[in-house]
């Protein structure tokens, strides 16, 4: 089991996963988002490559349209 801190909230997952898998579990995979991973922005092109492990901290920002 791993523990991730997402937007300041502790969440637990059964095993390591990548950013794409995390977004699928959070039903955010089709949204326009930005992710900060341990203080670094993760480009969308690297979501599948970025493996999340115990203790990682993420900030996920969902873009909201409007005018």
C-alpha positions in Angstrom: 0.0 0.0 0.0 1.2 3.5 -0.8 0.2 6.9 0.6 0.0 10.0 -1.6 -0.7 13.5 -0.6 -3.0 15.0 -3.2 -4.0 18.6 -2.8 -3.2 18.5 0.8 -5.2 15.3 1.5 -3.7 11.9 2.3 -5.0 9.1 0.1 -4.1 5.5 0.1 -3.7 3.1 -2.9 -3.0 -0.6 -3.1 0.2 -0.3 -5.2 2.4 2.1 -7.2 0.7 3.7 -10.2 1.5 6.3 -12.8 -0.1 9.7 -13.2 -2.4 8.5 -16.0 -3.7 5.6 -13.8 -4.2 8.0 -10.9 -6.3 10.4 -13.0 -8.4 7.5 -14.2 -9.1 6.5 -10.6 -10.0 10.1 -9.8 -12.2 10.3 -13.0 -10.1 13.3 -14.1 -8.5 11.6 -17.2 -10.6 13.6 -19.7 -10.2 17.0 -18.0 -7.8 19.8 -18.8 -5.4 19.7 -15.8 -2.0 20.7 -14.5 -0.1 18.5 -12.1 2.7 19.4 -9.8 4.6 16.4 -8.6 7.0 16.9 -5.6 7.4 20.6 -6.6 7.9 20.0 -10.4 5.3 20.4 -13.2 4.7 17.2 -15.0 4.1 17.6 -18.8 1.0 15.7 -20.1 3.4 13.8 -22.4 5.1 12.3 -19.3 1.9 11.2 -17.4 2.3 7.5 -18.3 6.1 7.6 -17.5 5.8 9.3 -14.1 5.5 6.5 -11.5 4.0 7.6 -8.1 5.4 6.0 -5.0 4.8 6.1 -1.2 5.0 9.6 0.2 4.8 11.6 -3.1 3.0 14.9 -3.0 0.8 16.2 -5.9 -1.2 19.3 -6.6 -3.8 18.8 -9.2 -5.4 21.8 -10.8 -8.4 21.5 -13.0 -8.9 24.2 -15.7 -12.3 25.7 -15.6 -13.6 27.6 -18.7 -15.7 30.6 -18.5 -15.8 34.2 -19.5 
